[in-house]
Amino acid sequence: MTTKSYMVKGMHCASCAALITKKLSKLEGIGKAEVNLATEKAKVEFTGETLTDEALNKLLGQYGFSVVSEQAPQAAECTAPVIDRKAAAEKARQEKEEELLAQKAKVQFALPIALMVFVLMMWDIAAQSFASVPNLPIPMRLFNLISMALATYMVFRIGAPFLHGIVMFVRSGAASMDTLIGIGTLTAWLYSTIITLMPEVREQLRVPDYTYFDTTIVVIGFVLLGKYLEALSKMKTGEAIEKLIGLQAKTAIVYDNGNEIEVPVEQVVKGTMLVVKPGGRIPVDGIIFSGTSSIDESMVTGEPVPVDKKPGDPVIGGTINRQGAFTFTATAVGADTMLFRIVQMVEDAQGSKAPIQNIADRIAAVFVPAVLVIAALTFIVWLTVGSAFMEFSTALTFGIMGLVGILVIACPCALGLATPTAIIVGIGKGAENGILIRNAQSLETLATIDTVVFDKTGTITVGTPSVTNIVPLDVTTTADTILQLAASVEKHSEHPLAQAIVSAANDKKIALSAVTGFEAKEGIGVQGIINENMVRVHKPEKNEQIMAAVGPLQQHGKTVVILEADGVALGLIALSDTIKPEAAEAVRELHSKGVKVIMLTGDNRLAANYMAKQAGIDEVIPEVLPHQKADRIRELQQDGRKVAMAGDGINDAPALALADVGIAMATGTDIAIESAGVTILRGDIRKVAQSITLAKATMRVIRQNLFWAFIYNVIGIPIAAGALYPFFGIVLNPVFSGIAMAGSSVSVVTNSLRLKATKLGG
């Protein structure tokens, strides 16, 4: 099965997206199609051979749409795919800006006319309602002729896309927002033209010399303004992707036999030695070969504090070197870089649909046909029932106003934008803060989480052992001496505990001694000769004096080794994985949201309880083997809990996959983007609580958007139909329907953009 992404042109509303989805899904060779109105993209899954753009456009062209495939990068051995993505993004933005300029030109022409006519229309209404307001200083006949000329140009020139919507509806039966506006304005124009140019018809129908040219002009003007403001706002929702793509460096400095050569970054291949100067942007992912630096990784990880780097440390393409020059070897370029994978993940996530959107999709699919039926019934009821209680001319007037008003106010744009705009902004906000959300479904589920299960090692703890205690057993031996002797021997070992002891000595700047006759005894310890003394570092033996000192340390889950010289025990060194500095704060933040925190670990109960107590964790499930972790997650779910599992994304994969939301704690360039619904860059577990905050805020905005999208129509359509007339004598002028329709779309997009200001925490 092959999946391709396409840019879609010609979409205006939710019903457009629903129509394209329906037509593509029925095409032979396509298994599934998803169309996103906010991103103006379609994701198509092909069951067999991929169809050409020409074949897709042949189908969609008859409905007024077209698609252009987004070329997916095929190779990762150079940086060209990222450059291509940047060029494509710039081209897409340029095309949207050109479309906006064209829309702006229409608005600049139509809006002043619409405002002028609107003022005159309000003046005429006021003059008829209040004796103190003088009549218009223009003869009605002349006003109608001028209005007819302006309305004709507005309908057939400025409003041509709306008329095209009618043509598509007649030819294919597919209705859209443009169909609604087109039928409404054309009906008002046609009626008014007949009344103006054929007075005998007006006299025969006994209708007043009242036209709707002004309504037609104002409705088209305000609808165009609404569409322009909507398009302007939608461009802002994709800023996160643009910022990420913009992080890619344009050039790189290649180090070649002592020479430094600046080349375009797309020429960089894996294994190239590169140089980065202070203030320079790191072009690709790699490993530092020489030099030290402090690197600002905030734009990728969301961490504000620069990270100190030394030889052997990884660097991420797109980040900024704040101080110090260094050389590094390119280890990942093109589609393999962290930056590219983040861009791809965020883009895919922004284009995905949350389950809550299914409600809007189902309604949008039947909305436009239903509105057309309601509008037609409204017109018929006014002519039949209405004319029984009032003059036919008045009933006809109200019928036309109801027909036009319903068609205008019922625009489903706001309904189609309610969910995707919030998803785009929410996922983009997360990406800017080092929280990568894989899809909209993960985001929606994350908002319902009431239990977070943490793996211990590498999640709650740092993940590497360090020296925590040095206990002399001889009054003449100092802690520094114990560390110096132990580290001197252990520096010849590759065991993680040995490296921790050597690291502790280096941190204290303790000079190590030369060792001869080094020997490692597997499962026991190491030994070597220092200054003619046999020095051993080994596991505790069953010695009462030693075990009395070892016992309390082991009860806290620490690993203890004995330093011995010529058979005499000089001291103990205790080592332990240490809790992350931010762990306790992260747990407190989760508690503040009413979330229960559980630690799942393979460690013994004593060690697990000790760590859990330091972090303030509610419950510990110890001594669990990796393959049993998923069983524990399942048990929690069976108890009715909504569970998020946070782990390293590799050995916790089964539990991450089974949890309602899997959260992978990723560090450096070793990122497990594909292993979970959410990936936390740099492993800061405080971001688990922040991701829940973001999810809740996004879902809250979606619900608000859906409320406003529905409320405009639920209240507006009956009023436009004339539901208030029997009680209050009020009939909604179609002009106000146009204002309400534009307001609904703009308010939904603007509400989504508020997510950018959401405070996620420290």
URGIKA-V717569 format. One record per backbone hydrogen bond with DSSP energy under -0.5 kcal/mol. CO is the residue of the C=O (numbers start at 1). NH is the residue of the N-H. E is the energy in kcal/mol with one decimal. If there is no record, write none. Layout:
BEGIN
co=(CO;CO)
nh=(NH;NH)
e=(E;E)
END
This chain:
BEGIN
co=(2;4;5;6;7;9;13;14;15;16;17;18;19;20;21;22;24;27;29;29;29;32;34;35;36;36;40;41;42;42;43;44;44;45;45;46;52;53;54;55;56;57;59;60;60;61;66;68;69;75;76;77;78;79;79;80;81;82;83;84;85;86;87;88;89;90;91;92;93;94;95;96;97;98;99;100;101;102;103;104;105;106;107;109;110;111;112;113;114;115;116;117;118;119;120;121;122;123;124;125;126;130;132;139;140;141;142;143;144;145;146;147;148;149;150;151;152;153;153;154;157;159;159;160;161;162;163;164;165;166;167;168;168;168;169;173;176;177;178;179;180;181;182;183;184;185;186;187;188;189;190;191;192;193;194;198;198;199;200;201;202;202;208;212;213;214;215;216;217;218;219;220;221;222;223;224;225;226;227;228;229;230;231;232;233;233;234;234;235;236;238;239;240;241;242;243;244;245;250;252;252;253;254;254;256;259;259;261;261;263;264;265;266;268;269;272;272;273;274;275;276;277;280;282;285;285;286;287;288;290;293;294;294;295;295;296;297;297;297;298;302;307;309;310;313;315;316;319;320;320;321;323;326;327;327;328;329;330;332;333;334;337;338;339;340;341;342;343;344;345;346;347;348;349;354;355;356;356;357;358;359;360;361;362;363;363;364;366;367;368;369;370;371;372;373;374;375;376;377;378;379;380;381;381;382;384;385;385;386;386;391;392;393;394;395;396;397;398;399;400;401;402;403;404;405;406;408;412;413;414;416;417;418;419;420;421;422;423;424;425;426;427;428;429;430;430;431;434;434;435;436;436;439;440;441;442;443;445;446;450;451;451;452;452;453;454;455;456;456;456;460;464;466;469;470;471;474;478;479;480;481;482;483;484;485;486;487;489;490;495;496;497;498;499;500;501;502;503;504;505;506;509;516;519;519;520;521;521;524;525;526;527;528;528;529;530;533;533;534;535;536;537;538;541;543;544;545;546;546;547;548;549;550;550;551;552;553;553;554;559;560;561;562;562;563;563;564;565;567;568;568;570;570;571;572;573;574;574;575;576;578;580;582;583;584;585;586;587;588;589;590;590;591;596;597;597;598;598;599;599;600;601;603;604;605;606;607;608;609;610;611;612;612;619;620;621;623;625;625;626;628;629;630;631;632;633;634;635;636;637;641;642;642;643;643;644;644;645;645;646;647;650;652;653;654;655;661;662;662;662;663;663;664;664;666;666;667;669;670;671;672;673;677;678;679;679;680;680;681;683;684;685;685;686;687;688;689;690;691;692;693;694;695;696;697;698;699;700;701;702;703;704;705;706;707;708;709;710;711;711;712;713;714;715;716;717;718;718;719;719;722;722;724;724;724;724;725;733;733;734;735;736;737;738;739;740;741;742;743;744;745;746;747;748;749;750;751;752;753;754;755;758)
nh=(46;44;70;42;68;66;17;18;19;20;21;22;23;24;25;26;27;30;31;47;48;45;43;37;40;41;8;36;6;44;34;4;46;31;32;2;56;57;58;59;60;61;62;63;65;64;9;7;71;335;333;270;81;82;83;84;85;86;87;88;89;90;91;92;93;94;95;96;97;98;99;100;101;102;103;104;105;106;107;108;109;110;111;113;114;115;116;117;118;119;120;121;122;123;124;125;126;127;128;129;130;133;134;143;144;145;146;147;148;149;150;151;152;153;154;155;156;157;158;159;160;162;163;164;165;166;167;168;169;170;171;172;173;174;173;175;180;181;182;183;184;185;186;187;188;189;190;191;192;193;194;195;196;197;198;201;202;203;204;205;206;207;210;216;217;218;219;220;221;222;223;224;225;226;227;228;229;230;231;232;233;234;235;236;236;237;237;238;238;239;242;243;244;245;246;247;247;248;265;254;263;275;256;261;259;256;261;254;263;252;267;268;80;79;272;274;330;255;328;253;326;280;321;318;331;332;315;329;312;327;309;322;323;297;307;320;300;301;302;302;304;295;293;313;288;286;319;282;296;322;279;294;276;289;290;274;287;271;285;336;337;341;342;343;344;345;346;347;348;349;350;351;352;352;357;358;359;360;361;362;363;364;365;366;366;367;368;370;371;372;373;374;375;376;377;378;379;380;381;382;383;384;385;386;387;388;388;389;389;390;395;396;397;398;399;400;401;402;403;404;405;406;407;408;409;410;411;416;417;418;420;421;422;423;424;425;426;427;428;429;430;431;432;433;433;435;434;436;681;437;438;679;443;444;445;446;447;448;449;596;453;644;454;598;646;600;460;459;460;461;580;578;576;574;472;572;477;482;483;484;485;486;487;488;489;490;491;492;493;499;500;501;502;503;504;505;506;507;508;510;509;511;529;521;527;522;524;525;539;521;537;519;530;535;516;533;530;535;566;528;564;526;562;543;547;548;549;549;550;551;552;553;553;554;555;556;556;558;557;575;540;573;538;564;570;571;536;568;569;565;570;473;474;563;471;561;468;469;559;466;462;583;586;587;588;589;590;591;592;593;593;595;594;452;618;619;454;600;601;621;456;624;623;608;609;610;611;612;613;614;615;616;617;599;622;601;625;628;629;629;632;633;634;635;636;637;638;639;641;640;643;450;451;660;661;453;646;647;663;455;665;653;656;657;658;659;645;664;677;678;647;665;666;680;682;683;670;671;667;673;675;676;438;664;436;681;666;683;684;685;687;688;689;690;691;692;693;694;695;696;697;698;699;700;701;702;703;704;705;706;707;708;709;710;711;712;713;714;715;716;716;717;718;719;720;721;722;723;722;732;725;726;727;728;729;730;729;736;737;738;739;740;741;742;743;744;745;746;747;748;749;750;751;752;753;754;754;755;756;757;758;760)
e=(-3.7;-2.9;-3.0;-2.6;-2.2;-1.8;-1.7;-2.5;-2.3;-2.5;-2.4;-2.3;-2.6;-2.6;-2.3;-1.2;-1.4;-1.9;-0.5;-2.0;-0.9;-3.1;-2.9;-0.6;-1.3;-1.3;-2.6;-3.0;-2.8;-0.5;-2.4;-2.5;-0.6;-2.7;-1.2;-1.7;-1.8;-2.8;-1.9;-1.2;-2.6;-2.6;-0.6;-1.8;-2.0;-1.4;-3.1;-3.1;-0.7;-0.5;-0.5;-0.7;-0.6;-0.8;-1.7;-3.3;-2.2;-2.4;-2.7;-2.9;-2.5;-2.4;-2.5;-2.8;-2.5;-2.4;-2.5;-2.3;-2.5;-2.2;-2.3;-2.6;-2.4;-2.1;-2.5;-3.2;-2.3;-1.7;-2.6;-3.0;-1.3;-3.2;-3.1;-0.8;-2.8;-3.0;-2.3;-2.7;-2.5;-2.4;-2.2;-2.7;-2.6;-2.2;-2.5;-2.3;-2.5;-2.5;-1.8;-1.2;-2.7;-1.4;-0.6;-2.7;-2.7;-1.9;-2.5;-2.7;-2.5;-2.1;-2.3;-3.1;-2.6;-1.9;-2.5;-3.0;-2.5;-2.0;-1.6;-2.9;-1.0;-1.1;-1.4;-2.3;-1.3;-1.1;-2.0;-2.5;-1.6;-2.5;-2.6;-2.7;-0.5;-0.8;-1.8;-0.7;-1.7;-2.5;-2.9;-2.8;-2.3;-2.7;-2.5;-2.2;-1.9;-2.5;-2.9;-2.5;-2.1;-2.6;-2.1;-2.3;-2.0;-3.1;-2.2;-1.0;-1.5;-2.5;-2.2;-2.5;-0.9;-1.9;-2.6;-2.5;-2.6;-2.6;-2.9;-2.2;-2.3;-2.8;-2.8;-2.4;-1.9;-2.7;-2.6;-2.3;-2.7;-2.3;-2.4;-2.4;-2.3;-2.6;-1.5;-0.7;-0.8;-0.8;-0.7;-0.6;-0.7;-1.3;-1.6;-2.7;-2.2;-2.8;-2.2;-0.5;-1.2;-1.5;-2.3;-0.7;-3.0;-2.9;-0.7;-2.7;-1.9;-3.1;-0.6;-3.4;-0.5;-2.7;-2.1;-1.5;-0.5;-0.7;-1.8;-0.5;-2.8;-2.9;-2.4;-0.6;-1.8;-2.3;-3.0;-3.7;-1.7;-1.3;-2.6;-2.6;-2.5;-2.2;-3.3;-2.2;-1.0;-0.9;-3.0;-2.0;-1.4;-3.2;-0.5;-1.8;-0.5;-2.9;-2.1;-2.4;-2.6;-2.0;-1.7;-3.0;-2.9;-0.8;-3.6;-1.3;-2.5;-2.8;-1.5;-3.2;-1.8;-3.0;-1.4;-2.0;-1.4;-2.2;-2.6;-2.6;-2.8;-2.5;-3.0;-2.6;-2.5;-2.6;-2.7;-1.4;-0.6;-1.0;-1.9;-1.6;-1.0;-0.7;-2.7;-2.5;-1.9;-2.9;-1.8;-0.7;-0.9;-1.2;-0.7;-1.9;-2.5;-2.4;-2.0;-2.6;-3.0;-2.3;-2.7;-2.6;-2.1;-2.3;-3.0;-2.3;-1.9;-2.4;-1.3;-2.2;-0.8;-0.5;-1.1;-0.5;-1.6;-1.0;-2.4;-2.9;-2.1;-2.7;-2.5;-2.4;-2.4;-2.7;-2.5;-2.8;-2.7;-2.6;-2.0;-2.1;-2.7;-1.8;-1.1;-2.1;-1.9;-1.3;-0.5;-1.6;-0.6;-2.3;-2.6;-2.2;-2.8;-2.7;-2.0;-2.6;-2.0;-2.3;-2.0;-0.7;-1.2;-3.0;-1.4;-0.6;-2.4;-0.7;-0.5;-2.8;-1.6;-2.4;-2.6;-2.5;-1.0;-1.9;-1.1;-2.7;-0.5;-2.6;-0.6;-2.5;-3.2;-3.0;-0.9;-1.5;-1.2;-2.5;-2.8;-0.7;-2.4;-2.9;-0.6;-2.6;-1.8;-2.0;-2.4;-2.5;-2.5;-2.3;-2.5;-1.8;-1.5;-2.8;-1.8;-1.5;-2.3;-2.3;-1.8;-2.0;-2.4;-2.3;-1.9;-1.8;-2.4;-2.4;-1.3;-2.4;-1.4;-0.5;-3.4;-0.5;-2.3;-0.7;-2.4;-2.1;-1.7;-3.2;-2.7;-2.6;-0.5;-3.0;-2.1;-1.9;-2.7;-0.8;-3.1;-2.1;-2.9;-2.3;-3.3;-2.5;-3.5;-1.7;-0.8;-0.8;-2.2;-2.7;-0.5;-0.6;-0.5;-2.3;-2.0;-0.6;-0.9;-1.7;-2.0;-3.3;-0.6;-2.4;-2.0;-0.6;-2.6;-1.3;-3.2;-1.9;-0.5;-2.5;-0.5;-3.0;-1.0;-2.8;-2.4;-2.4;-2.6;-1.5;-3.0;-1.6;-2.9;-1.9;-2.4;-2.3;-2.2;-2.2;-1.9;-2.5;-2.1;-0.6;-1.0;-2.3;-2.1;-3.0;-1.0;-1.5;-3.3;-0.5;-0.5;-3.1;-0.9;-2.2;-2.7;-2.5;-3.1;-2.0;-2.0;-2.7;-2.4;-1.5;-1.6;-1.5;-2.3;-2.5;-0.6;-2.1;-0.5;-2.0;-0.8;-0.9;-1.6;-1.9;-2.4;-2.1;-1.9;-2.1;-2.3;-1.0;-1.9;-1.8;-0.7;-1.9;-1.8;-1.2;-1.5;-3.2;-0.5;-0.6;-3.7;-2.5;-3.5;-1.5;-2.7;-2.6;-1.9;-2.1;-2.0;-0.6;-0.6;-2.3;-2.1;-0.5;-0.9;-3.1;-0.6;-1.4;-1.1;-1.9;-0.9;-1.0;-1.2;-0.7;-3.7;-3.1;-2.9;-0.7;-2.4;-1.2;-0.9;-0.9;-1.9;-1.4;-0.7;-1.6;-2.4;-1.6;-2.3;-2.6;-2.5;-2.7;-2.4;-2.6;-2.6;-2.1;-2.1;-2.4;-2.4;-2.2;-2.9;-2.9;-2.3;-2.6;-2.9;-2.5;-3.2;-1.9;-0.9;-3.5;-2.3;-0.5;-2.0;-2.1;-0.5;-1.5;-3.0;-2.2;-0.9;-2.7;-0.9;-0.9;-1.2;-0.6;-0.7;-3.4;-0.8;-0.6;-1.7;-1.2;-1.1;-2.1;-1.8;-2.4;-2.6;-2.4;-2.5;-2.1;-1.5;-2.2;-2.5;-1.7;-2.1;-2.6;-2.2;-1.9;-2.0;-0.8;-0.7;-1.8;-1.5;-1.7;-1.7;-0.7)
END
